[in-house]
Amino acid sequence: MPEADLAAARAGDETAFGRLMAPYRAELEAHCYRMVGSVHDAEDLVQETLIRAWRGLAGFDGRALRPWLYRIATNRCLTLLAGRRRRELPTEVGEEAEPLWLEPYPDARLDPEPAAVARETLELAFVAALQRLPARPRAALLLCDVLRFPAREAAAVLDTSVASVTSALQRARRTLEGTERTDPPHDPATRALADRYAAAWEAGDADAIVSLLAEDARYSMPPLPEWYAGRPAIRAFLAEPMRYRWQFRPVRANGQVAYGTYRLVGGEWTAGGLDVLAVRHGRVAEVVAFLDPGLFPRFGLPMSFPAGAGS
């Protein structure tokens, strides 16, 4: 931590404060996203964290800046979660009449990827599993198992005992047992499979799409609560979208292969949704198609473009 920047920030130099915070912003946002399952909320929480850090510099002892920032950020997350339902995916939703939906996270925000942000800890299945944990065990698991804080430091962040952190960790780990990881998106075989999947959609070939799915594949479309499991059910569902022409533009979300999907309307390709693919063991095991064109700007995708403009 540059001592000169800390001294200047304490004297009111906002530029120096910005330099102090810059190395931590991306990992703090990823941490807040894992905690609350929303990119929008994570952005707000990081902003609140930085405001509180700015105001609290006088009381900061000058040591261990990263744990201090995580204490502020984690407590802001816990405060938010205390008054809100958990975020879910349609395949995991309970009996809520109006559930809150998990949001996808743009990988571009992690470039260059901080060492504290591992791809697999942002996968949709992992983040969805986290949301099923009570807030404090969720925080304990993230601090210890993802961020590699010693239990003593995690206890200080959470203002509790090491014994409480250890107990919370045991419960959290049991809940997350069996959460499957996806195949790396940069793997050539994964990329080739995803390209065939996109090409099949663009060709309107439902049989080709289904041939790439795992036998027990799942397909969901938040905010719609309906979802489909298994090749026959997904094949039957595809009859409706196959009536239209589609174009797919590749992006990366949650450390997974993803596409912005566009439907041809008149003479224009119009934003449809963001498809995030879970590829496991060389098959498409799950597709979460977020039917929210409002997500596109976060992923650097246009809302529309003329037919014939290409991909």
C-alpha positions as CSV (number, residue, x, y, z in Angstrom):
1,M,0.0,0.0,0.0
2,P,1.6,3.3,-1.1
3,E,2.1,5.3,2.1
4,A,2.3,8.6,0.2
5,D,-1.2,8.0,-1.3
6,L,-2.6,7.0,2.1
7,A,-1.3,10.2,3.6
8,A,-2.5,12.3,0.7
9,A,-6.0,10.7,0.8
10,R,-6.2,11.3,4.6
11,A,-5.5,15.0,3.8
12,G,-8.4,15.1,1.4
13,D,-6.8,14.1,-2.0
14,E,-9.5,12.3,-3.9
15,T,-7.1,11.4,-6.7
16,A,-4.7,9.6,-4.3
17,F,-7.7,7.8,-2.7
18,G,-8.7,6.6,-6.2
19,R,-5.2,5.2,-6.7
20,L,-5.5,3.4,-3.4
21,M,-8.8,1.8,-4.2
22,A,-8.1,1.0,-7.9
23,P,-6.5,-2.4,-7.2
24,Y,-9.5,-3.6,-5.2
25,R,-12.5,-2.4,-7.1
26,A,-13.0,-5.4,-9.4
27,E,-12.5,-8.0,-6.7
28,L,-14.8,-6.1,-4.3
29,E,-17.5,-6.0,-7.0
30,A,-17.1,-9.7,-7.7
31,H,-17.4,-10.4,-3.9
32,C,-20.5,-8.3,-3.6
33,Y,-22.0,-10.0,-6.7
34,R,-21.4,-13.5,-5.2
35,M,-23.0,-12.3,-1.9
36,V,-26.2,-10.8,-3.4
37,G,-26.5,-12.3,-6.9
38,S,-27.1,-8.9,-8.6
39,V,-24.7,-6.9,-10.7
40,H,-26.7,-3.7,-10.2
41,D,-26.7,-4.2,-6.4
42,A,-23.0,-5.1,-6.4
43,E,-22.2,-1.8,-8.2
44,D,-24.2,0.1,-5.6
45,L,-22.5,-1.8,-2.7
46,V,-19.0,-1.1,-4.0
47,Q,-19.9,2.6,-4.3
48,E,-21.2,2.6,-0.7
49,T,-18.0,0.8,0.4
50,L,-15.8,3.4,-1.2
51,I,-17.8,6.2,0.3
52,R,-17.6,4.7,3.8
53,A,-13.9,4.0,3.3
54,W,-13.3,7.6,2.3
55,R,-15.2,8.9,5.4
56,G,-13.4,6.4,7.6
57,L,-9.8,6.9,6.6
58,A,-9.1,8.8,9.8
59,G,-9.9,5.8,11.9
60,F,-8.0,3.3,9.6
61,D,-4.8,2.2,11.4
62,G,-2.9,2.1,8.1
63,R,-2.4,-1.7,8.1
64,A,-4.2,-4.4,6.1
65,L,-6.2,-2.3,3.7
66,R,-7.7,-5.2,1.9
67,P,-9.3,-6.9,5.0
68,W,-10.5,-3.4,6.1
69,L,-12.3,-2.9,2.7
70,Y,-13.7,-6.4,2.8
71,R,-15.1,-5.8,6.3
72,I,-16.9,-2.7,5.0
73,A,-18.2,-4.4,1.8
74,T,-19.3,-7.6,3.5
75,N,-21.2,-5.6,6.2
76,R,-23.0,-3.6,3.5
77,C,-24.0,-6.9,1.8
78,L,-25.3,-8.3,5.1
79,T,-27.3,-5.2,5.7
80,L,-28.9,-5.5,2.2
81,L,-29.6,-9.2,2.5
82,A,-31.3,-8.8,5.9
83,G,-34.3,-7.2,4.3
84,R,-34.5,-9.1,1.0
85,R,-35.5,-12.4,-0.4
86,R,-32.8,-14.5,-2.0
87,R,-32.1,-14.4,-5.7
88,E,-32.8,-17.6,-7.7
89,L,-32.9,-19.3,-11.1
90,P,-36.1,-20.9,-12.3
91,T,-34.7,-24.4,-11.9
92,E,-34.2,-23.7,-8.2
93,V,-37.2,-21.4,-7.3
94,G,-39.4,-22.3,-4.4
95,E,-42.9,-21.1,-3.8
96,E,-42.3,-17.4,-4.2
97,A,-45.0,-15.7,-6.2
98,E,-42.6,-13.0,-7.4
99,P,-39.1,-14.3,-7.0
100,L,-36.0,-12.2,-7.4
101,W,-33.8,-13.5,-10.3
102,L,-30.1,-14.1,-10.3
103,E,-28.3,-11.8,-12.8
104,P,-25.4,-12.7,-15.1
105,Y,-22.0,-11.2,-14.5
106,P,-19.9,-9.8,-17.4
107,D,-16.4,-11.4,-17.6
108,A,-15.1,-8.2,-19.2
109,R,-15.1,-6.6,-15.8
110,L,-12.4,-9.0,-14.7
111,D,-9.9,-8.1,-17.3
112,P,-7.1,-8.2,-16.4
113,E,-8.4,-10.8,-13.9
114,P,-7.4,-10.1,-10.3
115,A,-5.8,-13.0,-8.5
116,A,-8.7,-12.9,-6.0
117,V,-11.3,-13.6,-8.7
118,A,-11.3,-17.1,-9.9
119,R,-13.5,-18.0,-12.9
120,E,-15.2,-21.0,-11.3
121,T,-16.3,-18.9,-8.3
122,L,-18.5,-16.8,-10.5
123,E,-20.2,-19.7,-12.4
124,L,-24.0,-19.4,-12.3
125,A,-24.4,-22.8,-10.5
126,F,-22.0,-21.8,-7.8
127,V,-23.5,-18.3,-7.3
128,A,-27.0,-19.8,-7.3
129,A,-25.9,-22.3,-4.6
130,L,-24.5,-19.5,-2.5
131,Q,-27.8,-17.8,-2.5
132,R,-29.3,-20.8,-0.7
133,L,-27.0,-20.2,2.3
134,P,-27.9,-17.9,5.1
135,A,-26.1,-14.6,4.7
136,R,-23.4,-15.0,7.4
137,P,-22.4,-18.6,6.5
138,R,-22.3,-17.4,2.9
139,A,-19.9,-14.6,3.8
140,A,-17.7,-16.9,5.9
141,L,-17.4,-19.4,3.0
142,L,-16.5,-16.7,0.5
143,L,-14.0,-15.1,2.8
144,C,-12.2,-18.3,3.7
145,D,-12.7,-20.7,0.8
146,V,-12.8,-18.2,-2.1
147,L,-10.7,-15.2,-0.9
148,R,-8.4,-17.4,1.3
149,F,-8.7,-15.3,4.4
150,P,-7.5,-17.1,7.5
151,A,-10.3,-17.9,9.9
152,R,-9.0,-15.3,12.3
153,E,-9.2,-12.6,9.7
154,A,-12.7,-13.7,8.5
155,A,-13.8,-13.6,12.2
156,A,-12.6,-10.0,12.4
157,V,-14.4,-9.1,9.2
158,L,-17.6,-10.6,10.5
159,D,-17.1,-9.4,14.1
160,T,-17.5,-12.8,15.5
161,S,-15.4,-15.7,16.9
162,V,-13.1,-18.1,15.1
163,A,-15.3,-20.9,16.4
164,S,-18.4,-19.3,14.9
165,V,-16.6,-18.9,11.5
166,T,-15.5,-22.6,11.6
167,S,-19.0,-23.8,12.4
168,A,-20.6,-21.6,9.7
169,L,-18.0,-22.9,7.2
170,Q,-18.9,-26.5,7.9
171,R,-22.6,-25.9,7.3
172,A,-21.9,-23.9,4.1
173,R,-19.5,-26.5,2.7
174,R,-22.1,-29.2,3.2
175,T,-24.7,-27.1,1.3
176,L,-22.4,-26.6,-1.7
177,E,-21.3,-30.2,-1.9
178,G,-21.9,-31.6,-5.4
179,T,-22.1,-28.2,-7.2
180,E,-20.7,-29.1,-10.6
181,R,-18.1,-26.9,-12.4
182,T,-18.3,-26.2,-16.1
183,D,-15.7,-27.0,-18.7
184,P,-13.3,-24.1,-19.2
185,P,-14.7,-21.7,-21.9
186,H,-11.3,-21.1,-23.4
187,D,-10.8,-24.9,-24.1
188,P,-10.9,-25.5,-27.9
189,A,-13.4,-28.4,-27.5
190,T,-15.8,-26.2,-25.4
191,R,-15.5,-23.3,-27.9
192,A,-16.1,-25.6,-30.9
193,L,-19.2,-27.1,-29.2
194,A,-20.6,-23.6,-28.4
195,D,-20.0,-22.5,-32.0
196,R,-21.9,-25.5,-33.3
197,Y,-24.7,-24.6,-30.8
198,A,-24.9,-21.0,-32.1
199,A,-24.7,-22.2,-35.7
200,A,-27.6,-24.6,-35.2
201,W,-29.8,-21.8,-33.8
202,E,-28.9,-19.5,-36.7
203,A,-29.7,-22.3,-39.1
204,G,-33.1,-23.0,-37.4
205,D,-32.1,-26.6,-36.8
206,A,-33.7,-27.8,-33.6
207,D,-32.5,-31.4,-34.1
208,A,-28.9,-30.2,-34.3
209,I,-29.4,-28.1,-31.1
210,V,-30.8,-31.1,-29.2
211,S,-28.0,-33.3,-30.4
212,L,-25.5,-31.1,-28.5
213,L,-27.4,-31.4,-25.2
214,A,-26.7,-33.7,-22.3
215,E,-29.5,-36.2,-21.7
216,D,-30.6,-34.4,-18.5
217,A,-30.0,-30.9,-19.9
218,R,-32.0,-28.0,-18.4
219,Y,-33.3,-24.9,-20.2
220,S,-34.7,-21.8,-18.4
221,M,-35.6,-18.3,-19.3
222,P,-35.8,-15.9,-16.4
223,P,-37.9,-13.8,-15.7
224,L,-40.3,-16.6,-17.0
225,P,-40.7,-19.2,-14.3
226,E,-41.1,-22.1,-16.7
227,W,-38.2,-24.4,-17.4
228,Y,-37.6,-27.6,-19.3
229,A,-35.6,-30.7,-18.4
230,G,-34.3,-33.4,-20.7
231,R,-33.9,-33.6,-24.5
232,P,-37.6,-34.4,-25.4
233,A,-39.0,-31.5,-23.4
234,I,-36.5,-29.0,-24.7
235,R,-37.1,-30.3,-28.3
236,A,-40.8,-29.7,-27.9
237,F,-40.2,-26.2,-26.5
238,L,-37.9,-25.3,-29.4
239,A,-40.8,-25.5,-31.9
240,E,-41.9,-22.0,-31.0
241,P,-38.5,-20.0,-31.2
242,M,-37.6,-22.0,-34.4
243,R,-40.4,-20.1,-36.2
244,Y,-38.0,-17.0,-36.2
245,R,-34.6,-16.3,-37.5
246,W,-31.8,-15.8,-35.0
247,Q,-28.3,-14.4,-34.8
248,F,-25.9,-15.1,-31.9
249,R,-23.0,-12.8,-30.9
250,P,-20.4,-14.4,-28.5
251,V,-19.7,-12.9,-25.1
252,R,-18.5,-14.2,-21.8
253,A,-20.6,-14.3,-18.6
254,N,-19.9,-15.9,-15.2
255,G,-16.7,-17.5,-16.5
256,Q,-18.9,-19.4,-19.0
257,V,-19.6,-19.4,-22.8
258,A,-22.5,-17.0,-23.5
259,Y,-24.2,-15.3,-26.4
260,G,-26.3,-12.2,-27.0
261,T,-29.2,-13.5,-29.1
262,Y,-31.0,-11.4,-31.7
263,R,-34.3,-12.0,-33.5
264,L,-34.9,-10.7,-37.0
265,V,-37.8,-8.2,-36.9
266,G,-38.5,-6.5,-40.2
267,G,-35.1,-5.5,-41.6
268,E,-33.3,-5.4,-38.2
269,W,-31.8,-7.8,-35.7
270,T,-33.3,-6.9,-32.4
271,A,-32.0,-7.9,-28.9
272,G,-33.7,-11.0,-27.5
273,G,-31.8,-12.3,-24.5
274,L,-28.5,-13.4,-23.1
275,D,-27.9,-17.1,-23.2
276,V,-25.4,-18.5,-20.7
277,L,-24.3,-22.1,-21.4
278,A,-23.0,-24.6,-18.9
279,V,-20.8,-27.0,-20.8
280,R,-19.9,-30.1,-18.8
281,H,-18.2,-33.2,-20.1
282,G,-18.4,-32.1,-23.7
283,R,-22.2,-31.5,-23.7
284,V,-24.4,-28.5,-23.1
285,A,-25.7,-29.3,-19.7
286,E,-27.7,-26.2,-19.1
287,V,-28.8,-23.0,-20.8
288,V,-30.0,-20.0,-18.9
289,A,-31.5,-17.6,-21.4
290,F,-31.9,-14.2,-19.6
291,L,-34.8,-12.6,-21.5
292,D,-33.8,-9.0,-20.6
293,P,-32.4,-6.9,-23.5
294,G,-31.5,-4.3,-20.8
295,L,-28.5,-6.5,-20.0
296,F,-26.9,-6.0,-23.4
297,P,-25.1,-2.7,-22.7
298,R,-23.3,-4.3,-19.7
299,F,-21.9,-6.9,-22.1
300,G,-20.9,-4.4,-24.8
301,L,-23.7,-5.6,-27.1
302,P,-25.8,-3.3,-29.3
303,M,-29.6,-3.3,-28.8
304,S,-30.1,-3.8,-32.6
305,F,-28.3,-3.7,-35.9
306,P,-29.4,-3.8,-39.6
307,A,-30.0,-7.1,-41.3
308,G,-26.9,-7.9,-43.4
309,A,-24.5,-6.2,-40.9
310,G,-23.1,-9.6,-40.0
311,S,-21.9,-10.8,-36.6
